[in-house]
Amino acid sequence: MSGGPLLVVDDLMLRFGGITALDGVSFELRAGELLALIGPNGAGKTSILNCLNGVYRPQRGSIRLQGCELIGAAPPARSSNETPSSAVIPPKRSTRSSTT
């Protein structure tokens, strides 16, 4: 894989009042890569996704998609303003058939 990263998240910080949900979150994603966010409940996984999709605006940091800054940009029209924090796969169905 060559070329620069498609997505760059740099030094995100997100606070809710006195609670720090994210502090110093940074990662890059290149074409063809798969990135997984794993961690216990309350670790900030959904907060990261909500920053990426524009639901939350972090107090610090940068999110660049193909070089374009997303923080502060108008979000595209979307059918839902909520990132589901859990997924239920119906019995006798695979993850692939439930997500495609």
Secondary structure, 3 states (H helix, E strand, C coil): CCCCCCEEEEEEEEEECCEEEEEEEEEEECCCCCCCCCCCCCCCHHHHHHHHCCCCCCCEEEEEECCEECCCCCCCCCCCCCCCCCCCCCCCCCHHHHHC
